[in-house]
Amino acid sequence: MGDTLLDSIHINYNQEALWAMNIVLAFVMFGVALEISVTDFKALWKQPKPVLVGVFSQFLVLPALTYLLVIVMEPYPSIALGMFMVAACPGGNISNFISHLAGGNTALSVCLTAIATLFAVFMTPLNLQFWGSLYEPTALVLKEVAISPVEMIKLVALLLGVPLVLGMLVNHLRPGLALKMSKILKIVSLLFFVSLVFLALYNNRVIFMDYIFYVFWIVLLHNLLAFTTGFSLARIFGLSSSNIKSITIETGIQNSGLGLLLIFTFFDGLGGMALLAAFWGIWHIVSGLLLASLWGFKPVKKEKLA
């Protein structure tokens, strides 16, 4: 498709709100990291296969399949770049909770979140640059913006890497305190973050209402592709049922909040990108909970990684 209003408009989001979003996202990550311990990483060396499949699914296969989906659908360039951004992000912060609800392997989910977060520091900027440059309409947008992958790596490290290390440190030194803090922090910071996303959408509701159906179907298909990617790969590699569930959810629940923040910081809130990422942030919670209910609500003890 050719250029459209969505490719030229920029979502209105002031500097104060952007700072607030930075801080809240860091707190969300810190809240998740409070539940991650060094033993979660140790398990990786004993049973590396499920973790390797999960990382492969998230950072290599999903971005590649997103590229194919973009070629088939030919969305507006800014929407396509938003799809590449979401696909380049690590797993979302609610993936562990949804994995637990679905009867997945919680230990694997937590381990994947931690590893994907560390990988994201360099893989998110590199994947966005690589796949965005391969598709001509988005390559033109990237040239206009002229983002520095190094600057993006710095920001992702600050938003994800630092809170992850600090959260794990608190868990290691004061596990009891970490458990209490994580329960409060995760809920409060996540609610606050969702509120900031809704505020961005509300302030630009005229644009949002004009393109809601167009964006909705693209997000629906893209999210379905993400879940299918994780499920298919885990099945192909012959993983257990609980591991299949966790990898499916880790691939389908993307940290679109991080994507949204990078869009506001480096792309000045480019219309299609921002709407796509914001809508992903809402929809993947709905689709994740639907999938979890399909797989059954039953209490699951924290398993081993195998």
N, C-alpha and C positions, 0 to 999 in steps of 0.2 A: 504493500500500500504506500501511497505517497505521503507527503507531509500533511499534517493536520494541526489544528489548534492545540491539541494535546502535546504535540512535540515542541511547541514554542512557548507555552505558558509555564510559569513557575509557581509552585504551591507556596502560598504565603505562610511563613513560619518565622517568627522573630528570634533574635539572637538569645534572649533570655530563655525562651522555651527550648531552644536547641541545647543550651547549657544544662537545663533541667533534665532533658532527655539523655544527655551524656552521663550525667551523675546517676540517674535512675537505672540506666542500662548496666552501668558498672556495679550498682548495688544488687541488681537482679543476678548478675553473674557471681558476685560475692556470695549471695544467698545459696546459689546452686553449689558453689565450691565448698561451702561449709559441710556438705555431706560427702565430699570426695576425700578419700584417704590414700596414702601411699600404697596400701595393700590392693587397692583397685588396679593400680598399675602393675603391681607384682604378678597379679593373676594373668596379665597379658602374656608374660613370658612362659607361663605354664600351658595356656590355651590360646595361642595367637590367632588361630584361624577365624573365629567369629569377629574379632576386632578388625582384622585386616580386611575381611569382606565388607564390614560396615564402613570403614574409611574409604575403601575402593568405591563402594556404592555412592557415598556422599560427594566425594571430591573429584572423581574421575568419570563415573558412568552417568550420574545425574546431569552434570553440566553438558556432557556430550549429547545426551538425549534431548536436553533442552534446546540445544543448537538445531537438532533435526526437527523438533516441534516448531521452532521459529521459522525454519525454511518452508515447512509445510503450510503453516498458518499465515505467514507473512503479516504479522501484526504491525501497528504503527511503530516506527523506530524507537521511540521513547519507551513504549510498552515492552518491546523486544529486549531493550537494554535492562529494563526492570526485571524481566524473566532471568536474564543472565546473572544479575546481581543476587536475586533470591537463591538461584541454584548454586552460586558461589559461596553462600553463607554456610556456617556450620549448623548443626542441629539446634532446634529451639529449646528454650529454657523449660518448657513444660513437658518435654519428651519423656523424662524420667517418670513423672507422675502418670502420664497416659500409658506408658509401657507397663507400669505397675498395675493399673486398672485393667489392662488387656490380658494380664496373666503372662506377660513377657518376662525375660530374664533381667531383673532390675540391676544386678551387678554389671551386666554387659552394657546396659543402657547408660549407667553412670560412668563407666570406663570410656565408652564411646564419646560421651559429652565432653569429658576432660581432654581426651586425645584430639578430638575434632576442634576443640577450642584452641588448643596449642597450634595445630596445623593451620587453622584459619588465619593466624597472624600473617602468614605469607601466601597461603593458598587462595584466600578470598580475593585479594587484589590481583594475583596472577591469573586466576581463572576468569575473572571479569575482563581483564585486559586481553587475554588470549582469545576467548570465544567472542567477545564483543568486537575485536579487530577482524575476525574471520568473516563476519556477516557485514556486507558493505554498508547498508543503511545505519547500523549502529557504529561501525568504524568511523563514519563521518561525524557522528555525535561525539565520540571519544576524542577525535582530532580537534573539534571545536572547544571542548572542555579542557583538553590537554592536562589530564590529571597525572599526578606523580604517584606511581605505585609505592614508592618509598614513603611518601607522606601518609598514604593509606595504611601501609604496614605499621607505621608508628602509632596511628590512631587506634587500629584494631588491637595492637599490643597493649595500649593503655586501657582500652575499654574491656578487653577480655583476658589478656595474659596476666596483668597485674592483679585484678580481683581474684582470678583463679588461684594464683600462688598464695595470696594473702588469706583467702578462705581456707585453703588446704593447711596452711600454717596454723591457723586458729584451731582447726579440727585436730591437728596433730598435738598441739600443746594443751588445749582445753576442750576435749571431745563433748563433755556434758554441756558446756556453754554454747558450743557450735551447734548442737542439736536444737537447743532452745531458740537460739538466734535465727537459725535457718527457717524454722516454721513461721516465724513472724515476718522475717525479711522477704521471703519468697512471695508470700501472699500480698503484703503491703506494696512492695516495689513493683510487682507484676500488675496490680490494680492501677497503680499510679501511671505505669507505662502505657497501659491500655487507654487510660483517660487522656494521656497526651496525644495518642494516635487519633482518638475520637475528636479531640479538640482541633487537630490539624484538618481532619475531614470536615468538621462542622464549619470552620472558618472558610473553607473552600467548597461548601456544599453545592453551589451552583454548577461548578465544574464536575463535581462528583456525580450529581444527579444526571448530568448530560451523558456521562460515559459508564454509568453503573452496570448496565446490562452487557455492554461490550467487554468491560474488564472482568465481570463476574464469570463469564463462560471461559475466558482464557485462564483465569486463576483456578477454576474448577478442573479443567483439563490438565493443567500443569501440576497441580497438587495430586491428582489421580495418577499421573505419570510418575511422580516422585514415590508414592506409596508402592506402585506396581514395580518400580525399579528395585527398591529394597527387598520386596517380597520375592521377586523372581530370582535375584542374585543369591539370596540366602537359600532358596530351594535348590538352585543349580549346584551350589556347593555342599548340599546335603546336610545342612545344619538342623539342630533340633527344633521342635515346635516353638518353644519359648524364645530361642534365639532368633528365629524367623520373625516373630512378632516384634521383638526389640529393634531389629535392623530395619524392618518395614517402617516402624514409627520414627526411628532416628532419621531416616531418609525423607520421610514425608512431612515431618515437623521441622521447618527451617527457621533459623533465627532472623526472621524478616525485620525484626526491630533493629538489629544491627544494620541490615540493608537500608532501612529507612533513614537511619542516622547518617550513613555514608552518602546517601543520595542528597540529604539536606546540606551536608558539609562540603562535598566535592562537586555536586551537580546543581547546586542552588535550588534544590527541590523541584527538579524537572518533572513537569506534569504527569506524563504517562508512567514514569519510573516510580514516583511517589505514590500514585494511586494504586498501582499494581502491588507494591510492597505493603502498603497499608491494608489493602483488602486481603492479601495473603495472611497478614498478621491476625486478622479476625477469622478468616475462613478455616485455616489449618487447626484452630482450636475446636471448631465445630466438627470438622471431618475427623480429627483425631479422637474426639469423644465418641463419635458415631462408630468408628472402627473399634474402639475399646469396648463399647457396649455390645457390638456384634460378636467379639471374641469372648465376652463374658466377664461380668463383675464378680471376681472372687479373690479373697485375700491371698497374696503370694508372699512367701517368705523370701528374704534376700538370698538368692542362690549363688552357687559358684559360677564362674564364667563359662564353664563347659556346657 
